[in-house]
Amino acid sequence: MPTDPVERFLAALDPDHREAVGARPREEQERLAAAWERELEADTELDTLDELSPPAAEAEAARRVLEGETD
C-alpha cells in the first residue's frame, strides 16, 4: 500500500478519474489528496464504512472530493 498521500488518493479513484487527476500538476494533486484525507477524517459515515471496507471508504471520499470540485 502506498504511503504517499497523493499515491493513496490516486489509488482510491476509479480508472478514468485516476488518469485525469494524474495528468494535473503535482500541486493540485496534493491539494486534492489533502482534501481527501480531511474527508476521511471528518465524516463519521465513512468511519463506519471504513470498518467494513477501507478501500470502499477511501473510494467514496475520493468521489466526494472530486464531486465537490464541480459544485
Secondary structure, DSSP 4 states (H G I P E B T S, - for coil): ---SHHHHHHHHS-HHHHHHHHTS-HHHHHHHHHHHHHHHHH-HHHHHHHHH-HHHHHHHHHHHHHHHHH-
